[in-house]
Amino acid sequence: MARTRGTRPRRVRLWRWRRNPLRRRSDLAEAWLLLGALVLALLLGVLSGLAAAGAVDGSLAERRARSSPVAAVLTEDAAGATASVTENGDGGVWAKVRWTAPDGTLHTGRAEVSPRSPAGTEVTVWTDPAGRLVAAPPEGAEARFQTVMAGVTVAVATGGLVLLGGRLGRRRLELRRLDAWEAEWSRVEPSWRRRMTG
């Protein structure tokens, strides 16, 4: 027995934009909605991504301006300190250090140092204008990475939200179209039923 292939409907691209007696006003409205959502998602995504990248870059620049490297001295052997892992994966320990603040006062605190450093070793720590210890501000590739990632994340999130709004608007149009079809069918169906029974 020979198998027959079903005919597949031919896909017509951009059919909502073409003149056609079967095209409804809601089809054209849906086409404009999808186009508007796409353009708006791209535009707002790019603008918000650039704004976020600029804000992060400005924040990092401010952190760099407000912190400065200071020479400090280890006051204990690092070998006996508690081990930790630094962000770049190198093993480090937190040990007690002493440094002089810009106003000339002596300060002590804990900073991350090499695990084999003996007491008296000079290390570099970062301080704020008041002389308190702060984390080293990201520079170079790390700062660029944070800036780019912030921009990309905000751009994708903003564009995604706009596209989601367009999708919800399209769904609303579909529901209105289904309601219209239901109302139309409820007007036509009784006359068809009379024809079938009569």
Buried (B, 14 or more C-beta within 10 A) or exposed (E): EEEEEEEEEEEEEEEBEEEEEEBEEBBEBBBEBBEEBBEBBBEBBBEBBEBBBEBBBEBBEEBBEEBBEBEBBBEBBBEEBEEEEEEEEEEBBBBBBEBBBEEEEEBEBBBBBBBEBEBEBEBEBBBBEEBEBBEBBBEEEBBBEBBBEBBBEBBBBBBEBBBEBBEEBBEEBEEEBEEEEEEEEEEEEEEEEEEEEE
